[in-house]
Amino acid sequence: MSWLNDVGKLINGLSLVAKEITKRSQAIQTARTGDVETLISSSLKKALVSATEISGLTRGTVREFTNPKPKESIVYFNDSSDVAQSAPSTDKDGAVDQFAASVRDVSNDGGKLDGENEAKVLESSVEKESLVKEFESIDLGNRVDVDIEREATAKRRRPRERKVPSTPFSRLLGFAGLGAGLAWGTVQESTKRIMYGTPSSQDKQSAISPFLSDQNAERLAYALCRMRGAALKIGQMLSIQDESLVPAPILAALDIVRQGADVMPRWQLNQVLDAELGSDWQSKLTSFDYEPMAAASIGQVHRAVTKDGMQVAMKIQYPGVADSIESDIQNVKILLDYTNLIPKGLYLDSAMKVAREELSRECDYELEAANQKRFRDVLSNAKGFYVPYVVDDTSSKRVLTTELVSGIPIDKVAQLSRETRNYVGKKLLELTLMELFVFRFMQTDPNWSNFLYDEATKTINLIDFGAARAYPKSFVDDYLRMVVACANGDRESAIEMSRRLGFLTGMENVIMLDAHVQAAFIVGMPFAKPGGYDFCANNITQSISNLGATMLRHRLTPPPDEAYSLHRKLSGAFLACIKIGAVVPCRELLLDVYEHYQFGEESDEFLSSGSISS
């Protein structure tokens, strides 16, 4: 009768969501005051449509007309024909621009522009090649993010133009609709199993629980794409976990999530721009492309040209996302708790706490602009790297405008020569070590599209600094000691540093200590021997994954907060090197950092476990 328990848990979860709606909803508070007529007339219709759509009981479709006419996305804010001729090129054979791995083939049906001074719309059709962005975000999962078989069989989803749920009530309603849809899907699957028996599956959890059906997995993925914000961000984090940690049907459906979110309709986009930059924001631009270059969890990116002719990328945040982080995380946690999707060894509460803090930082585009300027400064003399210029005149807390740069995402470097792949792999690892041990300030989002390689200049253009953060000196000191201990195969020093850093409590059993040390030594393998390390010939991620289940069962404490973002970046650097098949002199890079590193506040402390031998 395990299926009855599953249904019971879902019903309990839905009741908690309903209580949350009752507690927070202004609409229900209005009803309590007696103004029921207003409540019904203003929200009932939208509520029913939104709930049934997001739950999967009904499905929206991309709108089509009898005689569809092409909608032009590029708008010009000048009547001069010369300006139109200077518009950014959309030549298919050109280099992939910033975020251009995800140029959308979405039809823009958002209606007319606001205001009297309507912009001149390009009369001739502008052809765009439709590319699907691979949101290959790397998180704490210890596997190769893009497995060849999964990449070949993954479902592709056409993004839709939909309004972002921006009020607390609309977002809570979305979660309630999702819960209802999952409950209905569980009942359907349970009925099917009673009639036809439990389907055979290699995934044990999927075979036991009727909740983990393919239909429910799709419901979850599509709902997250529509909700966006923290809900989608967490879904993307879950999507890169190893199959031993997250059930295969959920993992497969969340591949859809990684492809990106739905996009804002034009009228909602204009509202955000008016609110952030003023109603005269068009006066600062020559042209603006309403078709987004990318649509992610927090915002979407558009190409534009400033009055001085600079081609820029404008990142525009979804409305209501920053204000809904807390409620989104709580509601996602309710769903995860009552569906038992996440093993206890992952310490969901701790992960959610870190996610809340990171999302708050990522939603502050003024902070991101400061981060980008800081990286531009520290890397100004670093050969092989470039950080785009921030355009303050058209930036705000919810809009960030930067210089548009060209290049191909790092994973596409795999198609280039061996020499180029080795060069890029070395530069990536060099940057990672500099960020942690030299700057103590790291951009922790290893999305491969955040690193754009320009083959003509042999330069990696760095973008998206919302996830940048600093690390305390004491933490970095001990972490370098631990990396060196792992590289030298020093078990005792590795355990001691792990305790000082907070990875271990000192009360672990032998099984946990052995698994922890083995995993640490595997991560230290690239730094263990001089000469080039062939990332493609050594499957680090699979080796660590095999130890994951053991550590989840015997772990006594969550990792330190700093480790979540740090390990996401380190694993991302390793996975990028694996993806492009690079051979990198890792030990030499680490040795160079160590020889120039100053330990302690007084800069006179040396590594207690001994020096690195070359």
Secondary structure, 3 states (H helix, E strand, C coil): CHHHHHHHHHHHHHHHHHHHHHHHCHHHHHHHCCCHHHHHHHHHHHHHHHHHHHHCCCCCCCCCCCCCCCCCCEEECCCCHHHHHCCCCCCCCCCCECCHHHCCCCCCCCCCCCCCCCCEECCCCCCCCCCCCCCCCCCCCCCCCCCHHHHHHCCCCCCCECCCCCCHHHHHHHHHHHHHHHHHHHHHHHHHHHHHCCCCCCCHHHHHCCCCCHHHHHHHHHHHHHHCHHHHHHHHHHHCCCCCCCCHHHHHHHHHHHCCCCECCHHHHHHHHHHHHCCCHHHHEEEEECCCCEECCCEEEEEEEECCCCEEEEEEECCCCHHHHHHHHHHHHHHHHHHCCCCHHHCHHHHHHHHHHHHHHHCCHHHHHHHHHHHHHHCCCCCCEECCCECHHHCCCCEEEEECCECEEHHHHHHCCHHHHHHHHHHHHHHHHHHHHHHCEEECCCCHHHEEEECCCCEEEECCCCCEEECCHHHHHHHHHHHHHHHHCCHHHHHHHHHHHCCCCCCCCHHHHHHHHHHHHHHHHHHCCCCCEECCCCCHHHHHHHHHHHHHHHCCCCCCHHHHHHHHHHHHHHHHHHHHCCEECHHHHHHHHHHHCCECCCCCECCCCCCCCC
